[in-house]
Amino acid sequence: MKKLIACLFVCMTLSACGKQMPEPQSVQAATNEHHSLLTVNHFVRNSDILIECHIPTINLNEKQSGKIQVSINGKLYKQFDTAAFIVKNVSPGTHELVVEVVKPNNQPTGLKSAFSVTIK
């Protein structure tokens, strides 16, 4: 029974790899303050947007360092304290997202990235 389950798992994994996934889009934003760089990768999956941020100068694991604030169409969606997160259940249509790194007191750091997504 264990061999059958293992075989099914391997077959499912190999068949899933055969589908060609679109490349995630990447957006970079630079600030003049400290020559820091914010790189944002995003991928739309159904009504969810998977977002990954790379911020070399900010350690999100330290509470005094900063957090990520996401706005959709000009309205604050949520704040995150992790570099990778999912924006869930976005309504169909084209949306403008802004990903901004802010200090713990919500003051801007100058690291900001904006991009558009279309949910079908």
ZADO-1210 file (C-alpha; in nm, 4 decimals, padded with zeros to 6 digits):
<atoms>
<atom x="00.0000" y="00.0000" z="00.0000" code="MET" pos="1"/>
<atom x="00.2845" y="00.2396" z="00.0884" code="LYS" pos="2"/>
<atom x="00.4549" y="00.1652" z="-00.2444" code="LYS" pos="3"/>
<atom x="00.1324" y="00.2397" z="-00.4311" code="LEU" pos="4"/>
<atom x="00.0907" y="00.5730" z="-00.2530" code="ILE" pos="5"/>
<atom x="00.4554" y="00.6625" z="-00.3156" code="ALA" pos="6"/>
<atom x="00.4183" y="00.5712" z="-00.6823" code="CYS" pos="7"/>
<atom x="00.1035" y="00.7833" z="-00.7148" code="LEU" pos="8"/>
<atom x="00.2774" y="01.0757" z="-00.5473" code="PHE" pos="9"/>
<atom x="00.5732" y="01.0546" z="-00.7874" code="VAL" pos="10"/>
<atom x="00.3428" y="01.0261" z="-01.0902" code="CYS" pos="11"/>
<atom x="00.1354" y="01.3262" z="-00.9788" code="MET" pos="12"/>
<atom x="00.4471" y="01.5307" z="-00.9142" code="THR" pos="13"/>
<atom x="00.5950" y="01.4509" z="-01.2539" code="LEU" pos="14"/>
<atom x="00.2701" y="01.5207" z="-01.4367" code="SER" pos="15"/>
<atom x="00.2299" y="01.8548" z="-01.2576" code="ALA" pos="16"/>
<atom x="00.5766" y="01.9625" z="-01.3690" code="CYS" pos="17"/>
<atom x="00.4757" y="01.9146" z="-01.7301" code="GLY" pos="18"/>
<atom x="00.2458" y="02.2177" z="-01.7262" code="LYS" pos="19"/>
<atom x="00.4223" y="02.5314" z="-01.8288" code="GLN" pos="20"/>
<atom x="00.3708" y="02.8035" z="-01.5701" code="MET" pos="21"/>
<atom x="00.4007" y="03.1706" z="-01.6663" code="PRO" pos="22"/>
<atom x="00.7037" y="03.3539" z="-01.5350" code="GLU" pos="23"/>
<atom x="00.6355" y="03.5786" z="-01.2369" code="PRO" pos="24"/>
<atom x="00.6603" y="03.9470" z="-01.3114" code="GLN" pos="25"/>
<atom x="00.9208" y="04.1494" z="-01.1293" code="SER" pos="26"/>
<atom x="00.9181" y="04.5178" z="-01.0454" code="VAL" pos="27"/>
<atom x="01.2113" y="04.7081" z="-00.8956" code="GLN" pos="28"/>
<atom x="01.1965" y="05.0378" z="-00.7106" code="ALA" pos="29"/>
<atom x="01.4991" y="05.2337" z="-00.5965" code="ALA" pos="30"/>
<atom x="01.5206" y="05.5108" z="-00.3416" code="THR" pos="31"/>
<atom x="01.7733" y="05.7904" z="-00.3324" code="ASN" pos="32"/>
<atom x="01.8117" y="05.7879" z="00.0460" code="GLU" pos="33"/>
<atom x="02.0382" y="05.4876" z="00.1027" code="HIS" pos="34"/>
<atom x="02.0591" y="05.3461" z="-00.2496" code="HIS" pos="35"/>
<atom x="01.8427" y="05.0625" z="-00.1208" code="SER" pos="36"/>
<atom x="01.6556" y="04.8425" z="-00.3584" code="LEU" pos="37"/>
<atom x="01.3127" y="04.6843" z="-00.3330" code="LEU" pos="38"/>
<atom x="01.2402" y="04.4002" z="-00.5733" code="THR" pos="39"/>
<atom x="00.8816" y="04.2759" z="-00.5946" code="VAL" pos="40"/>
<atom x="00.7817" y="03.9562" z="-00.7758" code="ASN" pos="41"/>
<atom x="00.4130" y="03.8825" z="-00.8221" code="HIS" pos="42"/>
<atom x="00.2098" y="03.6026" z="-00.9726" code="PHE" pos="43"/>
<atom x="-00.1680" y="03.5910" z="-01.0231" code="VAL" pos="44"/>
<atom x="-00.3378" y="03.2602" z="-00.9424" code="ARG" pos="45"/>
<atom x="-00.7167" y="03.2652" z="-00.9853" code="ASN" pos="46"/>
<atom x="-00.8352" y="03.5506" z="-00.7594" code="SER" pos="47"/>
<atom x="-00.5186" y="03.5535" z="-00.5455" code="ASP" pos="48"/>
<atom x="-00.1970" y="03.7496" z="-00.5961" code="ILE" pos="49"/>
<atom x="00.1204" y="03.5877" z="-00.4653" code="LEU" pos="50"/>
<atom x="00.3786" y="03.8540" z="-00.3776" code="ILE" pos="51"/>
<atom x="00.7436" y="03.8156" z="-00.2834" code="GLU" pos="52"/>
<atom x="00.9598" y="04.1113" z="-00.1772" code="CYS" pos="53"/>
<atom x="01.3365" y="04.1268" z="-00.1597" code="HIS" pos="54"/>
<atom x="01.4655" y="04.4110" z="00.0577" code="ILE" pos="55"/>
<atom x="01.8382" y="04.3799" z="00.1332" code="PRO" pos="56"/>
<atom x="01.8469" y="04.6607" z="00.3928" code="THR" pos="57"/>
<atom x="01.5375" y="04.5641" z="00.5955" code="ILE" pos="58"/>
<atom x="01.5056" y="04.2598" z="00.8208" code="ASN" pos="59"/>
<atom x="01.1336" y="04.1941" z="00.8618" code="LEU" pos="60"/>
<atom x="01.2060" y="03.9414" z="01.1381" code="ASN" pos="61"/>
<atom x="01.3051" y="04.2300" z="01.3665" code="GLU" pos="62"/>
<atom x="00.9979" y="04.4210" z="01.4803" code="LYS" pos="63"/>
<atom x="01.1912" y="04.7514" z="01.4969" code="GLN" pos="64"/>
<atom x="01.3042" y="04.7204" z="01.1348" code="SER" pos="65"/>
<atom x="00.9838" y="04.7654" z="00.9344" code="GLY" pos="66"/>
<atom x="00.6824" y="04.6108" z="00.7670" code="LYS" pos="67"/>
<atom x="00.5208" y="04.5940" z="00.4239" code="ILE" pos="68"/>
<atom x="00.2031" y="04.7856" z="00.3492" code="GLN" pos="69"/>
<atom x="-00.0119" y="04.6874" z="00.0494" code="VAL" pos="70"/>
<atom x="-00.2710" y="04.9152" z="-00.1093" code="SER" pos="71"/>
<atom x="-00.5153" y="04.8154" z="-00.3824" code="ILE" pos="72"/>
<atom x="-00.6627" y="05.0922" z="-00.5983" code="ASN" pos="73"/>
<atom x="-00.5496" y="05.3549" z="-00.3469" code="GLY" pos="74"/>
<atom x="-00.7015" y="05.1857" z="-00.0401" code="LYS" pos="75"/>
<atom x="-00.4945" y="05.0162" z="00.2291" code="LEU" pos="76"/>
<atom x="-00.5459" y="04.6404" z="00.2020" code="TYR" pos="77"/>
<atom x="-00.3233" y="04.5040" z="00.4776" code="LYS" pos="78"/>
<atom x="00.0178" y="04.5212" z="00.6455" code="GLN" pos="79"/>
<atom x="00.2543" y="04.2245" z="00.6429" code="PHE" pos="80"/>
<atom x="00.5637" y="04.1423" z="00.8469" code="ASP" pos="81"/>
<atom x="00.6873" y="03.8731" z="00.6095" code="THR" pos="82"/>
<atom x="00.8634" y="03.9087" z="00.2745" code="ALA" pos="83"/>
<atom x="00.6272" y="03.6673" z="00.0973" code="ALA" pos="84"/>
<atom x="00.2512" y="03.6797" z="00.1288" code="PHE" pos="85"/>
<atom x="-00.0774" y="03.6278" z="-00.0576" code="ILE" pos="86"/>
<atom x="-00.3391" y="03.8911" z="-00.1326" code="VAL" pos="87"/>
<atom x="-00.6552" y="03.6795" z="-00.1341" code="LYS" pos="88"/>
<atom x="-00.9921" y="03.6999" z="-00.3065" code="ASN" pos="89"/>
<atom x="-00.9306" y="04.0023" z="-00.5279" code="VAL" pos="90"/>
<atom x="-01.2375" y="04.0931" z="-00.7335" code="SER" pos="91"/>
<atom x="-01.2248" y="04.0489" z="-01.1133" code="PRO" pos="92"/>
<atom x="-01.0857" y="04.3407" z="-01.3120" code="GLY" pos="93"/>
<atom x="-00.7663" y="04.5423" z="-01.3399" code="THR" pos="94"/>
<atom x="-00.6202" y="04.6669" z="-01.0129" code="HIS" pos="95"/>
<atom x="-00.3309" y="04.8958" z="-00.9217" code="GLU" pos="96"/>
<atom x="-00.1255" y="04.7602" z="-00.6310" code="LEU" pos="97"/>
<atom x="00.1289" y="04.9567" z="-00.4313" code="VAL" pos="98"/>
<atom x="00.3764" y="04.7696" z="-00.2113" code="VAL" pos="99"/>
<atom x="00.5520" y="05.0025" z="00.0314" code="GLU" pos="100"/>
<atom x="00.8038" y="04.9360" z="00.3063" code="VAL" pos="101"/>
<atom x="00.7236" y="05.1428" z="00.6145" code="VAL" pos="102"/>
<atom x="00.8842" y="05.1862" z="00.9547" code="LYS" pos="103"/>
<atom x="00.7122" y="05.0313" z="01.2596" code="PRO" pos="104"/>
<atom x="00.5393" y="05.3684" z="01.3223" code="ASN" pos="105"/>
<atom x="00.4041" y="05.3600" z="00.9601" code="ASN" pos="106"/>
<atom x="00.6395" y="05.6350" z="00.8420" code="GLN" pos="107"/>
<atom x="00.7570" y="05.5795" z="00.4803" code="PRO" pos="108"/>
<atom x="01.1077" y="05.4515" z="00.4130" code="THR" pos="109"/>
<atom x="01.1066" y="05.5600" z="00.0488" code="GLY" pos="110"/>
<atom x="01.0916" y="05.1993" z="-00.0735" code="LEU" pos="111"/>
<atom x="00.7799" y="05.1654" z="-00.2858" code="LYS" pos="112"/>
<atom x="00.6749" y="04.9637" z="-00.5905" code="SER" pos="113"/>
<atom x="00.3559" y="04.9913" z="-00.7950" code="ALA" pos="114"/>
<atom x="00.2182" y="04.7514" z="-01.0544" code="PHE" pos="115"/>
<atom x="-00.1095" y="04.6511" z="-01.2198" code="SER" pos="116"/>
<atom x="-00.2718" y="04.3086" z="-01.2229" code="VAL" pos="117"/>
<atom x="-00.5743" y="04.1757" z="-01.4048" code="THR" pos="118"/>
<atom x="-00.7965" y="03.9199" z="-01.2331" code="ILE" pos="119"/>
<atom x="-01.0214" y="03.7214" z="-01.4662" code="LYS" pos="120"/>
</atoms>
